[in-house]
Amino acid sequence: MNVIARKVLLEFAADYPEALSPLSEWYKHVRKADYGSFADVRADYGGADWVGGYIVFNIGGNKYRLIVMANFQYRTFWIKHVFTHKAYDAWEPE
């Protein structure tokens, strides 16, 4: 998959250094993947959810939430947000 805006991950990790390793692992794994649908993502990441048109990944033992917009036709994920679990509870999809 193409992953756009890795910068979002790095900026979040600058504030939460313990998130760097799990976010980097997710990034490396997804870059090698070839998802054609949300069902493919869910088969690979059982904890992934479809929320308001976004895919929400649980990262770092459920400490963080990674929000991406997917375009499966072009095999692309756009990283929209990374939140702590607590901050995610206040998030509302656009």
C-alpha positions in Angstrom: 0.0 0.0 0.0 1.0 3.6 -0.6 1.0 5.5 2.7 0.7 9.2 2.5 1.7 11.6 5.2 4.1 9.5 7.3 5.0 12.9 8.8 1.8 12.7 10.9 3.2 9.5 12.6 6.6 11.1 13.2 5.0 14.3 14.7 2.9 12.2 17.0 5.9 10.2 18.0 7.8 13.4 18.8 5.2 14.1 21.5 4.8 10.4 22.5 8.1 8.7 22.0 6.8 5.3 23.2 4.5 5.3 20.2 7.4 5.4 17.6 8.1 1.7 17.6 4.5 0.5 17.2 3.7 3.2 14.6 6.9 2.2 12.7 5.9 -1.4 12.8 2.5 -0.6 11.4 3.9 1.6 8.7 6.4 -1.1 7.5 3.8 -3.8 7.6 1.2 -1.8 5.7 3.7 -0.7 3.0 4.2 -4.4 2.1 0.5 -5.2 2.2 -1.9 -5.2 -0.8 -5.4 -4.6 0.6 -8.2 -4.6 -1.9 -11.0 -4.0 0.6 -11.7 -3.3 4.3 -12.3 -7.1 4.7 -8.6 -7.6 3.7 -7.5 -5.1 6.3 -9.7 -6.7 8.9 -8.3 -10.1 8.1 -4.8 -8.7 8.8 -5.8 -6.4 11.7 -8.7 -8.0 13.5 -9.0 -4.9 15.8 -9.4 -2.5 12.9 -12.8 -0.7 12.6 -14.7 1.2 10.0 -15.8 4.5 11.5 -17.5 7.2 9.5 -15.6 6.4 6.3 -12.3 5.9 8.0 -10.3 2.9 9.2 -9.3 3.0 12.8 -6.3 0.9 13.9 -5.5 0.1 17.5 -1.8 0.7 17.9 0.6 -0.1 20.7 -1.6 -2.5 22.7 -4.6 -0.2 22.3 -2.9 2.8 23.7 -3.2 4.8 20.4 -5.7 5.1 17.6 -4.5 5.6 14.0 -7.1 7.0 11.7 -6.6 6.5 7.9 -8.7 7.2 4.8 -8.4 4.3 2.3 -8.6 4.3 -1.4 -8.5 0.6 -2.2 -8.6 1.1 -6.0 -5.3 3.0 -5.9 -4.0 0.9 -2.9 -3.5 4.1 -0.9 -3.9 5.0 2.8 -3.9 8.7 3.8 -3.0 9.1 7.5 -5.4 11.6 8.9 -4.9 11.4 12.7 -3.1 9.7 15.5 -4.6 9.9 18.9 -4.1 8.7 22.4 -7.0 6.4 23.5 -8.4 9.2 25.6 -8.2 11.8 22.9 -9.8 9.4 20.4 -12.9 9.3 22.6 -13.5 13.0 21.8 -12.9 12.6 18.0 -15.8 12.9 15.6 -15.3 11.9 12.0 -15.7 14.9 9.6 
